[in-house]
Amino acid sequence: MEVLQAARVLGLSSISFLVALMLTPAVVKLLYKFSFNKQLRSKEQAPVFYELHKAKENTPTMGGIVIWATVLGLALTFWFLSWLFDAVPVGRQGFWNYLNFVDRAETYLPIAAMVAAAALGFLDDLMGVFRFGTNGGGLRMSQKIIVYTLMALIGGLWFFYRLDWSVLYVPFFGNVEVGWWYIPIFMFIIIASAFSANETDGLDGLLGGVLLFTFGALTVVAFTLGRYDLATFSGVTVGALLAFLWFNIYPARFFMGDTGSMALGITMGVIAMLTNTALFLPFFAVILVAESLSVIIQLTSKKLFGRKIFISTPIHHHFEAIGWPETKVTMRFWIISAVFTALGLALFFIARFL
């Protein structure tokens, strides 16, 4: 059973990579054709950032479409085929049922989260492209936080009242009953995940590479817990991320945009809550944590003491400002992600089987 499920996860992840790889040229062509270009913050708003990235101003954004379109496209395709017919038997399942990973208990929520977040991010990207919103740059971060909060509140209420979730797994201590506190904890995880993903999406290949390790770890976690459909969904996301990175590594053909970062950030948080491994996220997504903390520390220091701690934030811009090439920042952040993800998985297995 587990061997067949492992084959499904690996096979569909590979199919996802190939589908996204074939889909990307068409998406790139459309983005260039309609000039869906990234609008950078002005020199007056962010002088350090502008000097570091002014050459990228005409690079298309919204490339995250490739990721969620592939994941959702495969989910709908195999769900429809399994509903329509099961042509070739595989064990007790039909062939298409075997490939289908749409499941009410495991993947309805992350799929719904991905669709909703991708749509909202898409609208924000369009506002930025056509210079609507604050200073013509789409939604302000404070406005995005409000959007994240509303989505997180809906999710938290659903988990608590509809699914009767009220426990939080604490490594080495087990499940802790938190009662109605589950709702604000859920909201914090989702908001932090979305905010951190958005802040990390600032260098070619950075967010895509970091999330590759995160979703890879969540795939392993879901599989270990016997949540095979959820593991397949996460694995398909990994495959799509790999294809995205093929075109997004330096020099990037396009940027992910909010339609990608918002969809992936919120989906990551939902999967962590579904597997009850939210407290492992600081390991699985250590770079996202560091990026968001650098922004919070910078803003707090400027507000309270009138001075900056970093030359520019998020922190990847600080390292650029002190002279690190963009590729060096990205690759070193990938290495850190790999190390902490491995450490997080080691702690997960030790806590589970000790």
N, C-alpha and C positions, 0 to 999 in steps of 0.2 A: 504493500500500500504506500509506504513512505517513498519507496523508490519511484513508483509511478508519479507521485505528487512532486517529487524533486525534479523528475524529467519534465513535468508540465511547467513548473516554475522556470527552469532553465530554457526550455524550448520556446515558451511564449515570450520570455525576455529577449531571446535572440530574434524572434519574429518581429517583436516591437522595434528593435534596433534597425532591422532591414526596412520595415515599413516607414519609419521616421526618416531614414536615410534617403529613401526614394521620394518621400513627400517634401522634403526640405527644399530642393531646387525650385519647385513650383511656388512654395511659400515665399522664398527669397525673391523670385521674379515679381510676384504681386506686390511685395513690400517696396521694392525699388520702383515699380511701375507707378504706384500711387503715392510715392514719396512719403511714406510713413516714417519720417526721419526723427531721430532723437533730438529734442530741443534741450540744450544744456542751460544750466543756470548762468546768468550773466556774470561778467567780470566784476561788476559792482557787488553782486550778491555773494559770490564765492570766488574770490580772486585766485586762491591757490588751486582750487579744483579746476577753474577755467583754464589756467595756464597748463595744467597737466593733461587736460583732455580736450582742448579746443579743436584738435585735428580730427576728432571723432564726431563732430557735430552733425554731419550728414549721413551717418550710419543709421540704417533702418532699425526701428525697435519692433516690439511685439513678436519677436521670434519664438517666444514661449508657446505660441500657437502650435508649433510642431510637437511639443511634448504632450500637452493635454489633448490635442486632436487625435494623436496616435493612440493614447491610452483609452480615451472614450470611444474612439472608432473601433478598436479591437474588442472592447467590452460589449458594445452594441452588436457588432458583427457575430461574435460567437454566441451571444445570448439569443439572437434571432435564429441562427442556424440550429441551435439546440432546441429551440421552441418549434422550429419547422420540421426537423427530422433528425434522427440519429441513425446514420447510414451504416457505420462500421462499429461493431461491438468492441469495447475495451473493458475487460473484466465485467463488472455488473453495470457499468455505465455505457451509454452510447458514446460514440466518438466525439460528437459535438458537445455533449454534456461534459465530457472529460475536459474539453478546452474552455468551456464557459466558466468564467470566474465571477459572474454577477450573482450575488447571494444576499438575500434579505438580511441575514444575521451578521454578515461579515463585511460586505462591500457596498451596500446601499448608501451608508452614511459617508464614507470617503469619496465615493463617486459623486454624490450630491454636493458635498463640500467643494470638490474640484470644479464642478460645473458652475456653481454659484460664484466662487471666488474668481474663476477665469473670466466670467462675464463682467463682473465688477471691475476687474483689472483691465479688461479690454476697453471698457468705457473710459477709464482714467487715462489709458494710453492715448485713446483718440482725442481726449481733451488736451493732452499735452502736444500731440502732433498738430492739431488745428488751433493751438494757442488759446484754449478756453481756460477758465479757472483763474487761480491766483497767479498774477504776473504771467499769464499765458502758459503756465506749466502744469495744468491739471490740478488735482486735489493737493492741498497742503498735507503735511504729515499729521497734523492735528485732526484734519477731516478724515484721513485714512484710519486713524485710531478709532474714530467714532464708528466707521463702517466695520472695522474688525470687532469692535465691542458688541455691536448689534448681532453680527453673525455668531460670535462666541456665546452670547446670551441665549440665542435660539438653540444652539447646540447643547449648551449646559442644561437648559430646561428639558430638552428632549432626552438626554442621557439620564437625568435624575428622575423625571416623572414618568417617562414612557418606558425606559429600559431598566428603571430601578437600580441605577448605579449609584452607590454611595460609599465605596471603599477606594482607598488609594494604596497601591503597593509601595511599601518602603523597603528597599533592599536590606536583606539580612534580618528584618523584623517581621516581614509578611504583610498581609492586608490590614489596613487600619481603617476602621469605620469613622468617616468624617461627617456623615449626615448631610445637612443642607450646605455645609461648607464645600461640598463637591462642586457646586455650581460656580462660585467665585474661583476655585482652583482650576476648573475646566476653562473658564474664561481667561485666566491669566496665561495658561499654557497656549491657548489658541492665539491670543493677542500677541504674546511674546514671539511665537513662531512666525506669524505673519510679519510683524515689525522687523524682526531680525533678518528674515529672508529679503525683505525689501531693502534694508540697509546694506546687506552683503552684495547685492547685485550692482557692482560698480566697476569691475575690471573684467577684461575679456577672459571668459572661462572660469571665473572665480566661483560664482554661486552654483553653476552647473556641476563643477568638480566637487565642491564641498557637499552638495546634496546627493551626489552619486554615492558617497560613503554613508550618508545618513539613511537614505532609502535602502541601500544594501544591508545595513545593520537591521533596519526594521523588517526587511524581508526574512532575514535569519531568525529574528525574534518571533515573528508571526508563524513561521514554519515550525519552530521548536515548540510553540504553544498549540500546535495542531490546527491553526487557523489557515488552512491551505489556500482558500480563495483569496484571503487578505494577503497572504505571502505572494500569490501570483500577481495580484494587483500591484503590489509594491515592486515586484520584479519587472513587470511590464513598464513601470515608471522608470526603473533603472535603465532598461533598454532604450527607451525614448530619450533619456538624458544623455546617454552615450552618443547617440546620433546627433543630438543638439550640439554637444561639445565638439563633434567633428568639424562643425562650421563656426563654432563660437570661440574656439581657442584663438590666441593672438596670431595675426590680426583678425578680429571678429568680422564675419560677414554681416552679422546682425546682433542686436542686443535682445535679452530675454524679455524685458519690459514687465510692467506690473501684471499683465495677463498671465505671465509665467510665474513670477516670484510670489504673487499673492496666492495663486492656485496651489503651488507646491508648498509654500509655508503653512497655509491652513490645513492642507491635506496631511502634511507631516504631523502636525499637532493632533489631528483627529485619529490618525493611526496609532500614535503614542498613547492616546487615551483609551482606544479600543483594546490595545494589548496591555493596558495598565502598566506601562513602562515609562511614564512621563518623567520620572526622576532619573532616568538614564539619558535623557535628551542632552543634558550638559556635556556628556561624553560623545554622544552620537553627532551632536551639532555644536561642537566647542567653538568653532570659528564664528558661527552665528551669534553665540552668546558673547564672545569677545567684541564683535562688531557693534552690537546693540549697547553693551556696557560702555564702550568708548564714547558713543554719542551721548548717553545719559550722563557720564562723568563730565564730558566737555560742557554740556549745557548747564549742569549744576554749578560747575566751577565759574563759568562766565556770569551766571545769575548771582551767585553768592559772593564771589571774590573779584569779579571783573577781569579775569584773565583766563587764558586757554591753557589746558594741560598738553594737548596735542596740536601740532601745526595745522592739521585738518582732520576731520572725521567724516565717515567711519574710519577706523584705524588703518585700513589698507591705504587710504590716501596719505596718512601720516608717513608710512614707510616709503611711499612714492616721493613725498616731499623731501625726505632726508637723502634721497638719491638712489633708492632701490629701483631697478627696472621693473616695469609692470609684470613681465613674465616671471621674474624672481619672486615677487610678492605672491603671485598666484600659485606657483609651484611649491613654495614653502608653506603656504596655507593649506595646500592639498596634503602635504606630508604630515603636518600637524593633525589634520583631520583623520588621516589614516591611522596614526598612532593612537589618538584618543578614541577613535571608533573601536579599534582592537581592544583597548583597555576596557571600554564600556561593555563590549561583548563578553570579555573575560569575567568581569564582575557579575554580569547577568547570569552566566552559566554557573559561576561559583555560588551565587546567592540562591539559584534555583535548585541545584543538586547537592549542596552542602548538607 
